[in-house]
């Protein structure tokens, strides 16, 4: 039996993250048990006799804002579980030295990463991390049930409500120039559209975010979605670059990217090509929405002029891009072609991803004597997983209380990012607000 450790606050999770997390139980012949580390780690874990442990990428998300070394002592029970351990990691551009220390201290030898092979040793040097096995995977995949529900009867492009849609948030400057592309798209496209008069619904305002099933309806009701790869062009292993950027922006929020770059990271930008296709691209492919994207590699999955209309990084070809976007049959044909090559092919499903990860982990345990699962301990663990307030009542109340206050702030229209951070620091002593 495999134990998957993840981190989730007591609130609704983003659909893409939930699909990724639950795909292991859904698509595997292996027995899977989940535990949410947000409520702590009970000693009972050691009694269950798991054959291996997988750290889900959500486990590492709190490390983005603050190195999580101070949490290591709370996880010491894991050091007493001597089984093969593997990690799935994303957002590997900041505080990665802390992740390396975690790998070594907790005997994680295998990583499934979004890094290209040429960056493995830059981010997770084997002599520092203790890693022995590196595998590149994608940030997300296609869920077969999602295809069945949303991919069978798409609305014809001529009948869709919008021509172009998009949502993005303004990323902090510590992601480098690459992080500016997403939010610049909204402003540049709105201005350029004054010449073409397409029906546009694009925004980088946090108050205009669309969540859950409404997001799928939003994409499915537009002919086109714009976007870019996810990732960063800047590596910040100790978090010092972000600290510098945050300090400057706090004192002067109107500083330009170039001003912050000059003060905090200079010519380091662009030396770290950490770019990847995102779940949004697969969602658009399933919904047969044409994609207009900043030119990039997209892990070799999406190809320019075949699966998406490319936008040059200097935005010098916008006249051509907008002319193609106005051509409804052209865009619809591209969307259909992408559905056939990406979705119908079955090459990028969660089923294949899960089988690869778990078979790789199983291969590393084949020469070991796998312990017999302690069924009594496992039943008690399942009970605690469903009722975390029994195991950790104070921590549970803190987490639930923080989320309740944040929901109130959300409805009042206050500066969410600032207040969410203050609340989490005050109640929990740390935060995971990005």
C-alpha positions as CSV (number, residue, x, y, z in Angstrom):
1,X,0.0,0.0,0.0
2,X,1.2,3.5,-0.9
3,X,0.8,6.5,1.3
4,X,0.3,9.9,-0.4
5,X,1.0,12.9,1.7
6,X,-0.6,16.2,0.6
7,X,-1.4,19.6,2.0
8,X,-4.9,21.1,1.8
9,X,-6.5,23.8,3.8
10,X,-10.2,23.3,4.9
11,X,-11.7,24.9,1.8
12,X,-12.6,23.9,-1.7
13,X,-9.6,23.0,-3.8
14,X,-9.0,24.2,-7.4
15,X,-10.4,21.6,-9.8
16,X,-7.0,21.1,-11.5
17,X,-5.3,20.3,-8.2
18,X,-8.1,18.0,-7.0
19,X,-8.0,16.1,-10.3
20,X,-4.2,15.6,-10.0
21,X,-4.3,14.5,-6.4
22,X,-7.2,12.1,-6.7
23,X,-6.0,10.6,-10.0
24,X,-3.8,8.1,-8.1
25,X,-6.7,6.4,-6.4
26,X,-8.9,6.7,-9.5
27,X,-6.4,5.3,-12.1
28,X,-4.4,2.8,-10.1
29,X,-4.5,-0.9,-9.3
30,X,-2.3,-0.2,-6.3
31,X,-3.9,0.4,-2.9
32,X,-3.6,4.1,-2.0
33,X,-4.1,5.9,1.3
34,X,-4.1,9.7,1.6
35,X,-3.2,11.9,4.5
36,X,-3.5,15.7,4.7
37,X,-0.4,17.1,6.5
38,X,-2.1,20.4,7.2
39,X,-3.5,18.7,10.3
40,X,-0.2,17.3,11.4
41,X,1.3,13.8,11.2
42,X,0.1,11.2,13.7
43,X,2.4,8.5,15.0
44,X,-0.2,6.0,13.8
45,X,1.3,6.4,10.3
46,X,4.3,4.3,11.3
47,X,2.1,1.5,12.5
48,X,0.2,1.1,9.2
49,X,3.2,-0.5,7.4
50,X,3.1,1.3,4.1
51,X,5.3,-0.1,1.3
52,X,6.3,3.4,0.0
53,X,5.5,7.1,0.4
54,X,4.7,9.7,-2.3
55,X,4.8,13.4,-1.4
56,X,2.3,15.2,-3.6
57,X,3.2,18.6,-5.0
58,X,0.7,20.3,-2.7
59,X,2.9,19.1,0.2
60,X,5.6,21.6,-1.0
61,X,3.4,24.6,-1.8
62,X,3.8,26.3,1.6
63,X,7.5,26.4,0.9
64,X,6.9,28.9,-1.8
65,X,6.3,31.7,0.6
66,X,8.5,30.6,3.5
67,X,11.2,27.9,3.7
68,X,9.5,25.1,5.5
69,X,12.6,23.9,7.3
70,X,10.9,24.8,10.6
71,X,8.3,22.2,9.9
72,X,10.9,19.3,9.7
73,X,10.7,18.6,13.5
74,X,6.9,18.2,13.2
75,X,7.4,15.5,10.6
76,X,10.0,13.5,12.4
77,X,7.7,10.4,12.5
78,X,8.5,10.1,8.7
79,X,12.2,9.4,9.6
80,X,11.1,6.2,11.4
81,X,9.4,4.9,8.3
82,X,12.2,3.3,6.3
83,X,10.5,2.7,2.9
84,X,11.2,4.1,-0.6
85,X,10.0,7.7,-0.8
86,X,9.3,9.8,-3.9
87,X,8.2,13.3,-4.5
88,X,6.1,15.1,-7.1
89,X,7.2,18.8,-7.2
90,X,6.0,21.8,-9.1
91,X,6.8,25.6,-8.8
92,X,10.5,24.7,-8.5
93,X,11.8,28.2,-8.9
94,X,12.0,29.5,-5.3
95,X,13.3,28.2,-1.9
96,X,14.5,25.0,-3.6
97,X,17.5,24.7,-1.3
98,X,14.9,24.0,1.4
99,X,13.4,21.2,-0.7
100,X,16.9,19.7,-1.2
101,X,17.4,19.6,2.6
102,X,14.0,18.0,3.0
103,X,14.9,15.3,0.4
104,X,18.2,14.5,2.2
105,X,16.9,14.6,5.7
106,X,13.8,12.4,4.9
107,X,15.6,10.0,2.6
108,X,13.7,10.9,-0.6
109,X,15.6,9.4,-3.5
110,X,13.2,9.8,-6.4
111,X,11.7,13.0,-7.8
112,X,9.0,13.5,-10.5
113,X,9.7,17.1,-11.5
114,X,8.5,19.6,-14.1
115,X,12.1,20.6,-14.7
116,X,13.8,19.8,-18.1
117,X,16.7,17.3,-17.6
118,X,19.3,20.1,-18.1
119,X,18.1,21.8,-14.9
120,X,18.0,18.7,-12.7
121,X,21.4,19.4,-11.1
122,X,20.9,23.1,-11.0
123,X,17.9,22.8,-8.8
124,X,18.4,19.5,-7.0
125,X,22.1,18.7,-7.1
126,X,22.5,15.0,-6.2
127,X,25.4,15.7,-3.8
128,X,23.2,18.1,-1.8
129,X,19.7,16.6,-2.2
130,X,20.6,12.9,-2.0
131,X,18.4,12.2,-5.0
132,X,19.2,9.2,-7.2
133,X,16.3,9.2,-9.7
134,X,15.0,12.1,-11.7
135,X,11.9,12.0,-14.0
136,X,10.3,14.8,-15.9
137,X,6.4,14.9,-15.9
138,X,3.8,17.5,-16.8
139,X,2.0,19.8,-14.5
140,X,-1.3,18.2,-15.3
141,X,-3.0,15.7,-17.6
142,X,-6.4,14.9,-19.2
143,X,-9.0,13.3,-17.1
144,X,-11.1,10.8,-19.1
145,X,-14.3,11.7,-17.2
146,X,-13.8,15.3,-18.0
147,X,-13.6,14.4,-21.7
148,X,-16.8,12.4,-21.4
149,X,-18.6,15.2,-19.7
150,X,-17.3,18.3,-21.6
151,X,-15.7,17.0,-24.8
152,X,-18.6,15.2,-26.5
153,X,-21.0,17.9,-27.6
154,X,-19.1,21.2,-28.0
155,X,-20.9,24.4,-28.9
156,X,-20.1,25.4,-32.5
157,X,-17.7,28.3,-32.7
158,X,-20.2,30.5,-34.5
159,X,-22.7,30.1,-31.6
160,X,-20.3,30.8,-28.8
161,X,-20.8,34.0,-26.6
162,X,-17.3,35.3,-26.7
163,X,-14.5,35.5,-29.3
164,X,-11.6,35.7,-26.8
165,X,-11.4,35.0,-23.1
166,X,-8.6,34.9,-20.5
167,X,-7.9,35.3,-16.8
168,X,-4.5,35.9,-15.2
169,X,-3.1,37.4,-12.1
170,X,-0.3,39.8,-11.9
171,X,2.7,37.7,-10.9
172,X,5.4,39.0,-8.7
173,X,8.5,40.2,-10.4
174,X,10.7,37.5,-8.8
175,X,9.5,35.2,-11.6
176,X,11.5,37.2,-14.1
177,X,10.4,38.7,-17.4
178,X,8.6,35.4,-18.2
179,X,6.2,36.0,-15.3
180,X,5.1,39.3,-16.8
181,X,3.8,37.8,-20.1
182,X,0.6,36.4,-18.5
183,X,-0.8,39.7,-17.2
184,X,0.6,41.8,-20.0
185,X,-1.5,39.8,-22.4
186,X,-4.7,41.2,-21.0
187,X,-3.6,44.8,-21.3
188,X,-2.0,44.4,-24.8
189,X,-5.0,42.5,-26.2
190,X,-7.6,44.9,-24.9
191,X,-5.7,47.9,-26.5
192,X,-5.1,46.1,-29.8
193,X,-8.8,45.0,-30.0
194,X,-9.8,48.6,-30.4
195,X,-8.8,48.1,-34.0
196,X,-10.6,44.7,-34.5
197,X,-13.7,44.9,-32.2
198,X,-13.7,41.2,-31.2
199,X,-16.0,40.2,-28.3
200,X,-13.4,40.1,-25.5
201,X,-13.6,39.1,-21.9
202,X,-10.0,39.2,-20.5
203,X,-8.8,40.4,-17.1
204,X,-5.9,40.3,-14.6
205,X,-8.1,41.7,-11.8
206,X,-8.2,39.1,-8.9
207,X,-11.9,40.1,-8.3
208,X,-12.8,38.7,-11.8
209,X,-11.4,35.2,-11.2
210,X,-13.7,32.3,-12.2
211,X,-13.5,29.1,-10.3
212,X,-14.7,25.4,-10.5
213,X,-17.2,24.3,-13.1
214,X,-17.9,28.0,-14.1
215,X,-14.4,28.1,-15.5
216,X,-15.1,25.3,-17.9
217,X,-18.3,26.9,-19.0
218,X,-16.5,30.1,-19.5
219,X,-13.8,28.5,-21.8
220,X,-16.4,26.4,-23.6
221,X,-18.4,29.5,-24.5
222,X,-15.5,31.2,-26.2
223,X,-14.0,30.5,-29.6
224,X,-10.5,31.4,-28.4
225,X,-8.5,31.5,-25.2
226,X,-5.1,33.3,-25.0
227,X,-2.3,32.4,-22.7
228,X,1.3,31.3,-22.2
229,X,3.4,28.5,-20.6
230,X,3.7,28.4,-16.9
231,X,6.9,28.7,-15.0
232,X,9.7,31.2,-14.4
233,X,12.8,32.6,-16.1
234,X,14.6,33.2,-12.7
235,X,15.9,30.7,-10.1
236,X,15.7,31.9,-6.5
237,X,17.0,28.9,-4.4
238,X,17.2,30.8,-1.1
239,X,14.3,33.2,-1.6
240,X,16.5,36.3,-1.4
241,X,15.4,37.6,-4.8
242,X,11.8,37.5,-3.8
243,X,12.5,39.2,-0.4
244,X,14.3,42.0,-2.3
245,X,11.4,42.4,-4.8
246,X,8.7,42.3,-2.0
247,X,10.6,44.9,0.1
248,X,10.9,47.3,-2.9
249,X,7.3,46.9,-4.0
250,X,6.1,47.4,-0.5
251,X,7.7,50.8,-0.3
252,X,6.9,51.7,-3.8
253,X,4.1,49.6,-5.5
254,X,4.4,51.5,-8.8
255,X,8.0,50.5,-9.6
256,X,8.4,49.1,-13.1
257,X,9.7,45.6,-13.8
258,X,13.0,47.0,-15.1
259,X,13.5,49.1,-11.9
260,X,13.0,46.0,-9.7
261,X,15.2,43.9,-12.0
262,X,18.0,46.4,-11.8
263,X,17.9,46.4,-8.0
264,X,17.3,42.7,-7.2
265,X,18.5,40.3,-9.9
266,X,20.1,42.1,-12.9
267,X,21.3,39.9,-15.7
268,X,20.3,36.6,-13.9
269,X,17.0,36.8,-15.6
270,X,16.6,34.4,-18.5
271,X,19.3,31.9,-17.3
272,X,16.7,29.6,-15.9
273,X,14.4,28.3,-18.7
274,X,11.7,26.7,-16.4
275,X,8.7,26.6,-18.7
276,X,5.9,24.1,-18.9
277,X,2.5,23.4,-20.5
278,X,-0.3,23.9,-17.9
279,X,-3.7,22.2,-17.2
280,X,-5.5,25.1,-18.9
281,X,-4.1,24.1,-22.2
282,X,-5.5,20.6,-21.9
283,X,-8.8,22.0,-20.7
284,X,-9.0,24.2,-23.8
285,X,-8.1,21.2,-26.0
286,X,-11.0,19.1,-24.6
287,X,-13.4,22.0,-24.9
288,X,-12.4,22.6,-28.5
289,X,-11.4,26.2,-27.8
290,X,-8.7,27.6,-30.1
291,X,-5.6,28.6,-28.3
292,X,-3.6,31.8,-29.0
293,X,-0.4,31.6,-27.0
294,X,3.0,33.2,-26.4
295,X,5.4,31.2,-28.5
296,X,7.1,28.4,-26.6
297,X,7.9,24.7,-26.4
298,X,4.9,23.6,-24.4
299,X,6.8,20.4,-23.5
300,X,6.6,19.4,-27.2
301,X,2.8,18.8,-26.8
302,X,1.4,21.9,-28.6
303,X,2.9,22.9,-31.9
304,X,2.7,26.5,-33.4
305,X,0.3,27.0,-36.3
306,X,-0.9,23.4,-35.8
307,X,-2.3,23.5,-32.2
308,X,-2.1,27.2,-31.4
309,X,-1.7,30.6,-33.1
310,X,1.7,31.9,-31.9
311,X,2.3,35.4,-30.4
312,X,5.8,36.6,-30.6
313,X,7.4,37.5,-27.2
314,X,7.9,41.1,-28.4
315,X,4.2,41.2,-29.6
316,X,5.3,42.3,-33.0
317,X,2.9,40.1,-34.9
318,X,-0.4,41.1,-33.4
319,X,-1.9,42.3,-36.7
320,X,-1.4,38.8,-38.1
321,X,-2.7,37.2,-34.8
322,X,-5.8,39.2,-34.7
323,X,-6.5,38.6,-38.4
324,X,-6.4,34.9,-37.8
325,X,-8.6,35.2,-34.7
326,X,-11.3,36.9,-36.8
327,X,-11.3,33.9,-39.1
328,X,-13.9,31.7,-37.4
329,X,-13.5,28.6,-39.7
330,X,-9.7,28.7,-39.3
331,X,-9.9,28.8,-35.5
332,X,-12.5,26.1,-35.3
333,X,-10.4,23.8,-37.6
334,X,-7.4,24.4,-35.4
335,X,-9.4,23.5,-32.2
336,X,-10.7,20.3,-33.8
337,X,-7.2,19.4,-35.0
338,X,-5.9,19.9,-31.5
339,X,-8.7,17.8,-30.0
340,X,-7.8,14.9,-32.3
341,X,-4.0,15.0,-31.8
342,X,-4.0,15.8,-28.1
343,X,-7.2,14.4,-26.6
344,X,-8.2,11.6,-28.9
345,X,-4.7,10.2,-29.1
346,X,-4.8,9.3,-25.4
347,X,-1.1,10.2,-25.0
348,X,-1.6,12.7,-22.2
349,X,-4.1,11.1,-19.8
350,X,-4.0,10.8,-16.0
351,X,-4.3,7.1,-16.4
352,X,-0.9,6.9,-18.2
353,X,0.7,9.4,-15.8
354,X,-0.4,7.5,-12.7
355,X,0.7,4.2,-14.1
356,X,4.1,5.6,-14.9
357,X,4.7,7.1,-11.5
358,X,3.4,4.2,-9.5
359,X,5.1,1.5,-11.7
360,X,8.4,3.4,-11.3
361,X,8.0,3.5,-7.6
362,X,7.0,-0.2,-7.5
363,X,10.1,-1.1,-9.5
364,X,12.2,0.4,-6.8
365,X,10.5,-1.7,-4.1
366,X,10.6,-5.1,-5.9
367,X,13.7,-6.4,-4.2
368,X,12.4,-5.4,-0.7
369,X,10.2,-7.5,1.6
370,X,7.0,-5.5,1.5
371,X,5.4,-5.3,5.0
372,X,2.0,-6.6,5.6
373,X,-0.4,-3.8,6.2
374,X,-1.7,-3.3,9.8
375,X,-5.4,-3.3,9.0
376,X,-6.4,-2.1,12.5
377,X,-4.0,0.8,12.4
378,X,-5.1,1.6,8.8
379,X,-8.8,1.7,9.9
380,X,-8.0,4.1,12.7
381,X,-6.0,6.3,10.2
382,X,-8.9,6.4,7.8
383,X,-11.2,7.6,10.7
384,X,-8.8,10.4,11.6
385,X,-8.5,11.4,7.9
386,X,-12.2,11.9,7.8
387,X,-12.4,13.6,11.2
388,X,-9.1,15.6,11.6
389,X,-10.5,17.6,14.5
390,X,-10.3,14.4,16.6
391,X,-6.6,14.1,16.1
392,X,-5.6,17.8,16.1
393,X,-8.5,19.9,17.5
394,X,-6.6,23.1,18.1
395,X,-4.9,23.1,14.7
396,X,-8.2,22.3,13.0
397,X,-9.9,25.2,14.7
398,X,-7.0,27.5,13.7
399,X,-7.2,26.5,10.0
400,X,-11.0,26.6,9.8
401,X,-11.1,30.0,11.7
402,X,-8.5,31.5,9.3
403,X,-10.5,30.4,6.3
404,X,-13.8,31.7,7.7
405,X,-12.2,35.2,8.3
406,X,-10.7,35.1,4.8
407,X,-14.1,34.4,3.3
408,X,-15.5,37.4,5.1
409,X,-12.7,39.6,3.8
410,X,-13.3,38.3,0.3
411,X,-16.9,39.5,0.4
412,X,-16.0,42.9,1.8
413,X,-13.7,43.7,-1.2
414,X,-10.6,44.4,0.9
415,X,-7.1,43.9,-0.5
416,X,-7.2,40.1,-0.3
417,X,-3.6,39.3,-0.8
418,X,-2.4,41.6,1.9
419,X,-5.1,40.7,4.4
420,X,-4.9,36.9,3.7
421,X,-1.2,36.9,4.5
422,X,-1.7,38.9,7.7
423,X,-4.5,36.6,8.9
424,X,-2.4,33.4,8.3
425,X,0.6,34.9,10.0
426,X,-1.4,36.0,13.0
427,X,-3.4,32.7,13.4
428,X,-1.0,30.1,12.1
429,X,2.4,31.8,12.3
430,X,3.0,31.2,8.6
431,X,1.2,31.5,5.3
432,X,0.7,29.8,2.0
433,X,-0.8,32.8,0.1
434,X,1.0,33.2,-3.2
